[in-house]
Amino acid sequence: MSEGIRTICMPKWGLSMKEGKVAGWLVGEGDSITGGDEIIDIETEKISSAVEAADAGVLRRCVAQEGDVLPVGGLLGIVADESVADADIDAFVTDFQANFVPPEDDDEDSGPATETVEIDGRQIRYLTRGEGGTPVILIHGFGGDLNNWLFNHEALAATRTVHALDLPGHGSSSKDAGDGSIGFFAGVVTSFADALEIEKAHLVGHSMGGAISLAVARAAPERVASVTLIGSAGLGSDIDGDYLEGFISAERRKDLKPHVEKLFSDPALVTRQLINDLLAFKRIDGVTAALGTVRDAFAPGGAQAEVMRDVAGSVPTLVIWGAGDQIIPASHADGLPDGVACTVMDGQGHMVQMEAATEVNRLIDEHVG
C-alpha cells in the first residue's frame, strides 16, 4: 500500500456475505475521522450496519456512491493525511480498481467453515476462528445462533482461539433442547469444551447466554477463566415475556417484525431478509416446540426462573448493557458484587454487541486479555 494511504473496503459480515450496497456516507470528503468513527452505512441481505474507521486521518475519496453494490473487498473510500498529494491518491485508486479481483463464490479459502460435534447424541454446530491463548466461547441468547456474533467473532479472534456455537434447539444444531433449563444448556457448554479438549475458557454470553455462562461458572468455576455478560439474563427476574411469546408464535412477517425490532435501538437494522431468515428457521420441524420448552423453563410466567447475582464476581466478570434494552432492563446491572466491571451504553439496545461492536469488542478484549 502506498505510504500514508489507507483503504476503506467492503467488509465481510458472516460466512455467506458476497456483496453489500452503499446506503450512504456518514462523513464527507475532507472530514477528519478517528478510529472507531462510523463512516458509511452498508446494507446486506441479512443486516444493515455502519462501517467504522480503522484508522485516523482525512477522508480523501468517497470512491463508492450511494446505491452502488460492491463485492466483499471492493474499494469504498480512501483515508490519508492532508500531506498526501491528490495525484497519488488518484493513481492508487486507479491501480486498485484495475487489479482488484472479487473473491469467488466457491473459494474454499475465503474463510473458516462451520463444523459439528456430537454431544450427548445431539449434533452441535460451531465456528472456530483464530488460534492460541485461552479460548473464548461465545454463547448466544434465546432464538439466536452463532450469527449473533457477526461483528465480534473475527475481531476477538485476532490474538486467540474463539468458538461460537449454536445451542440445542437453535441455529443448525439438533432441535432437541432437553428440558430447556439454564442448567441443561450449561451442561452442553461444558460438554462442548470437553469435546474440543478445552480445560478452561473465557465465556461470553448474550442474554440467555449470559445466564448459561453464570451457571457454568457456578457448577465448574475451575473451568472458567472469566465471564462477559451482555444484556444478560440471570441477574434479575424481569424479562419481556411478550417478546418471548411473540417470537415463538409469530408465523408471518408483519407479526414477527415488531418483536424483532425490540432487540435494536435502530429498527432500520431489521431487514426484510433477517425476518425471512428467522421465519424460515422457525418453520424447521421441531423448532417451535424446542423454543416453547426453553421459554417454559427459562422464563415461566414471564419471569426469569434463575437469578444468580451472587455468582457474578466469583470469577472475573464484565457486564455490558445497552441503556435502552427493551428485553432485559439495564437496571439489573445495578448493585452487583464488588469487583464486577460494568459498562452501560447510552443509546443502545439489547443487541449492543452488534450495534456498538467496536466498543464492545474493545471491552471484551481488555477483559479476557
Secondary structure by P-SEA (a helix, b strand, c coil): ccccccccccccccccccbbbbcccccccccccccccccbbbbcccbbbbbbbcccccccccccccccccccccccbbbbcccccaaaaaaaaaaaaaccccccccccccbbbbbbbbcccbbbbbccccccccbbbbbbcccccccccccccccccccbbbbbbbcccccccccccccccaaaaaaaaaaaaaaacccbbbbbbccaaaaaaaaaaaaccccccbbbbccccccccccaaaaaaaaacccccccaaaaaaaaccccccccaaaaaaaaaaaaccaaaaaaaaaaaaacccccccccccccccccbbbbbbccccccccccccccccccbbbbbbccccccccccaaaaaaaaaaaaac
